[in-house]
Amino acid sequence: MHGTLTVVLLLLLIAAAVGFLAKRLRIHYNIALVIAGVVLGTTQAVPKVSLQPEVVLEVFLPILLYEATLTIDLRRLRENLAPVVVLAVPGVLTTLAVAGVILHAGLGLAWPIACLLGAALASTDTIAVIASFRKVRVSPRLAAIVENESLFNDGASIVAFGAILAAIQQGHFDPGGSLATLAWVGVVGLGCGCVLGYAVAHLVRGTDDHLMEIMLTAIAAYGSALLAESLHASSVLAVVAAGLTLRGMGWEALTPTGKVAIRSVWEVAAFGVNSVLFLLIGLQEDFRSFMSFAGPVGWGLLALTVGRAAAVYPWLGLLRLAGQRVPLRWQHLLVWGNLKGSLSMALVLTLPPGLPGRDLLIGIVFGCALVTLTVQGLSLARVTRAFGAGNRAEETVRMEEEQGRLLAARAGQVEVDRLQRLGLLHFGLFQRLRAAYQGVIARSERTLRELLVAHSAEEERQARSVRRRLLAVEKSAIQDAVASGILSDEAADELTVRIDRDLAELGAEEEG
């Protein structure tokens, strides 16, 4: 116990030092941690620490997934659900199949082993990608597609990996049984998360104690994972479903203090887990052992890149025909930003010791993670600028900042009104606080009007954004009316076609 605590503390101290250095060098701390881990592992400056897959999958992964669901924008998820689902489900299967073919041909791996490795390489790690996107101010829609796809991509990769590994261990592949298992793992996993998320969403409505609210979110995250595992379903999908259910049904019932506290706690937990994980990634392989796998790693990089391209371009091309446009330059970034991380490595580490070529598979995945995080991760910001997808106009940034100031002031004013109604503010203090917020609101509204007058193109962009949101609301209302029996399917189909046509026209304008 003493030794474990010492190692954890040492890793956190190293991670903190690397984090400070990374900020000065203006590179993402995850990438810096991997590089630092490789240097430390090569020089043997710190004792080698094994990366236990059970700890990653059962302790670390729920934290990372749940924290991601709490920061997700549900409106943007609904608006981009089609490209997200296409990339995360048929896209993962396409990557798996294409990567398996390349690995079988290039390395001579047996078909089941090649597909197993393809499944491990199909998962994406988007933390460094999102950080690079924020640095160059890409479109919020592109960032939403990348971030939301990762949530569902992880679940699909784990389910596919588990199914292939089970078939290898059984010695034969049963298509019917495998499909039934996949359906059980996916549907039951999502069901466990939705049930527990729904229960916790209702429990948070009965408390104003932010400590209790934090504890309930932890119960939702780990409780859904444990429930799914006990039913032999996907714990990853359960955690994602629990977080999204709570985000959609219980978030507005939380107190403002509770929202800030919950996000802060989970953000700190995710930061600590990421710091330790990415440092451990680098410590797994020193540079000398990495070079011994250089050839197979090269084939692995070719397989994951071609597999990702086969998932992105054809599937999003088909989606374009259906009116869901994703600009081609964004598709290039989805391919180049295909970084590998902790999940891919945790999956290959779960391989049984007796599996043929286990060490080779681990070496390939670790090498691919190292190369993609450093080479592609460090160059992603420059590639984004080269494709013209970054650095939004200065007036756009100014307007977003002013809108943020306006939103914050209005939220503060609503809370002041609530506190006064509860009798927690005396009238004099209430008047002063409300007047201060009203002054901020007035100034922000005036500034926004001036910006819109001075920049007509920005006004058009904002009008398109609002129009897209309103069309999504209209489509949702029609679907609700059909479900409640107010509208017939025929009438709803005609209205939905008109809305989809308008959305397609808006997408064409934005792409232009």
Secondary structure as UniProt FT lines:
FT   HELIX           2..25
FT   HELIX           29..43
FT   HELIX           53..55
FT   HELIX           56..60
FT   HELIX           61..70
FT   HELIX           74..79
FT   HELIX           81..88
FT   HELIX           90..107
FT   HELIX           111..122
FT   HELIX           127..136
FT   HELIX           140..170
FT   HELIX           175..203
FT   HELIX           204..206
FT   HELIX           210..230
FT   TURN            231..232
FT   HELIX           235..249
FT   HELIX           251..253
FT   HELIX           256..284
FT   HELIX           287..292
FT   HELIX           294..321
FT   TURN            322..323
FT   HELIX           328..336
FT   HELIX           342..349
FT   TURN            353..354
FT   TURN            356..357
FT   HELIX           358..371
FT   HELIX           372..376
FT   HELIX           377..386
FT   TURN            387..388
FT   HELIX           394..421
FT   TURN            422..423
FT   HELIX           427..454
FT   HELIX           456..483
FT   TURN            484..485
FT   HELIX           489..511
//
